[in-house]
Amino acid sequence: MIISLHNITSLFHHRWAVPVIAELHQAGGGAKFITLLHRLHTNRPSLKRTLDHLVDAGLVQSNPGYGHPMRPEFILTKSGKELGPHCARIMKLLHRLDLVDVGLRKWPMCIIAAMDHGALRFTDIRTALPDITARALTLALKQMQDATIIERTVFDDSPPVVEYKLHRKARSIAESVTSLARAADKSRAA
């Protein structure tokens, strides 16, 4: 099954989207804004932008009829509940591998999803992720290489050929991101 990287790109566009979905999934019933703020150790504007994005995407909603309107509780929608276990697994892996900082930036998880089936060249990754700029891809690949998420191999050709492949420790992340992409595709189709 071919997965759509657009849904993953949209999800990872906001740094806190996956952690919010994971947190709401683990909370079970839902969580208030202030609770999410403290658990995620973020700031108010970032969390508000992320929640607004997730509400617009149909993944999170205010819990109707709960509490004061100025202090709403947020819950996952049906689509959000389908993504919850996958987001929680990704967060657990990122914490275990100490890759939260790099992993939650805009492009690394999208690049990992693109590279799930083997080594790719720079242009192949750009083709798989048409919204990424050359500069953003270069920076993301460098950060991922520094974090040992990917390996860069230069082949002695004329001109030299460079390939990127996932490091073995990133395989479990790739599987989780791919399953998240499939769940996102499935929830969009429903």
C-alpha positions in Angstrom: 0.0 0.0 0.0 1.4 3.4 -1.0 1.0 6.0 1.8 0.3 9.6 1.4 3.1 11.7 2.9 0.9 14.8 2.7 -1.1 13.8 5.8 2.2 13.2 7.7 3.6 16.5 6.6 0.4 18.2 7.7 0.6 16.5 11.1 4.2 17.3 11.8 3.9 20.9 10.6 3.3 21.9 14.2 5.9 20.6 16.6 3.4 19.9 19.4 0.7 18.1 17.3 1.9 14.6 17.8 2.7 15.1 21.5 -0.8 16.6 22.0 -2.5 13.7 20.3 -0.4 11.2 22.3 -1.1 13.0 25.6 -4.9 13.1 24.9 -4.7 9.4 24.0 -3.0 8.5 27.2 -5.3 10.8 29.3 -8.2 8.7 28.1 -11.0 11.1 28.7 -9.4 14.4 27.7 -7.3 17.2 29.2 -7.6 20.9 29.9 -5.4 23.4 28.2 -3.5 24.2 31.4 -2.9 20.4 32.0 -1.5 20.0 28.4 0.6 23.1 28.9 2.3 21.7 32.0 2.6 18.1 30.8 4.2 19.1 27.5 6.4 21.9 28.9 5.5 24.3 26.1 4.3 27.8 25.9 0.7 29.1 25.6 1.0 30.5 22.0 2.5 27.3 20.6 0.0 25.1 22.3 -2.9 27.4 21.2 -1.7 27.3 17.6 -1.3 23.6 17.7 -4.8 23.0 19.2 -6.3 25.3 16.6 -4.6 23.4 13.9 -5.7 20.0 15.3 -9.3 21.3 15.7 -9.3 22.5 12.1 -7.9 19.2 11.0 -10.8 17.4 12.7 -8.5 15.5 15.1 -9.3 17.3 18.4 -12.4 19.0 19.7 -13.6 20.8 22.8 -15.5 18.5 25.0 -19.1 19.7 24.6 -20.9 20.4 27.9 -17.9 20.1 30.0 -16.7 22.8 32.4 -16.5 26.5 31.9 -16.3 27.8 28.3 -13.2 29.8 29.1 -11.4 26.6 30.4 -12.4 24.0 27.9 -11.4 20.4 28.0 -10.0 19.0 24.8 -10.7 15.4 23.5 -9.8 13.4 20.5 -12.3 13.1 17.7 -13.0 9.7 16.1 -10.1 10.4 13.6 -7.9 11.6 16.4 -8.6 8.4 18.4 -7.4 6.4 15.4 -4.1 8.3 15.4 -3.6 8.3 19.2 -1.9 4.9 19.7 0.5 5.6 16.8 1.4 9.1 18.2 1.9 7.6 21.7 4.2 4.9 20.2 6.2 7.5 18.3 6.6 9.7 21.4 7.7 6.7 23.5 10.3 5.8 20.9 11.6 9.3 20.6 12.0 9.6 24.3 13.7 6.2 24.6 16.2 7.0 21.9 16.7 10.6 23.1 15.6 12.0 19.8 12.7 14.2 20.8 14.4 17.5 19.9 15.3 16.4 16.3 12.3 14.1 15.8 9.6 16.7 16.5 11.0 19.3 14.1 8.9 19.8 10.9 10.7 17.5 8.4 12.5 14.5 10.1 9.5 12.2 10.5 8.4 13.0 7.0 11.9 12.1 5.7 11.9 8.9 7.7 8.5 8.0 6.2 9.9 8.7 2.7 13.0 6.6 3.4 11.1 3.6 4.9 11.7 1.4 1.9 15.4 1.9 1.4 18.2 4.3 0.6 17.4 7.5 -1.3 19.2 10.2 -3.0 18.6 13.9 -2.2 16.4 14.4 -5.3 14.4 11.3 -4.5 13.5 12.7 -1.1 12.6 16.1 -2.7 10.3 14.2 -5.1 8.7 12.3 -2.3 8.2 15.6 -0.3 7.4 18.3 -2.8 6.7 20.9 -0.2 10.2 20.8 1.3 12.8 23.3 0.0 16.3 22.3 -0.8 17.6 24.3 2.1 15.1 22.8 4.6 16.0 19.3 3.3 19.7 19.9 3.6 19.4 21.2 7.2 17.1 18.3 8.2 19.4 15.7 6.7 22.4 17.3 8.5 20.5 17.3 11.8 19.3 13.7 11.3 22.8 12.6 10.4 24.2 14.3 13.6 21.6 12.5 15.7 22.5 9.2 13.9 19.0 8.8 12.6 20.3 8.4 9.0 23.6 7.4 7.4 25.1 9.3 4.5 27.1 7.3 2.0 29.2 8.9 -0.8 29.9 6.7 -3.7 33.1 7.4 -5.7 31.6 8.2 -9.1 31.9 11.0 -11.5 30.1 13.1 -10.3 30.0 11.6 -6.7 26.7 10.0 -5.7 25.3 10.5 -2.2 22.7 8.2 -0.7 20.9 8.5 2.6 19.5 5.5 4.5 18.0 5.0 7.9 20.2 4.0 10.7 19.2 0.8 12.3 18.0 2.5 15.5 15.6 4.5 13.4 13.9 1.4 11.9 11.4 1.2 14.8 10.6 4.9 14.3 10.1 4.4 10.6 7.6 1.5 11.2 5.7 3.7 13.7 5.6 6.7 11.3 4.5 4.5 8.5 1.7 3.0 10.6 0.7 6.6 11.6 0.6 7.6 7.9 -1.6 4.6 7.1 -3.9 5.4 9.9 -4.1 9.1 8.8 -4.8 8.0 5.2 -7.6 5.7 6.5 -9.1 8.3 8.7 -9.1 10.9 5.9 -10.8 8.4 3.5 -13.5 7.6 6.0 
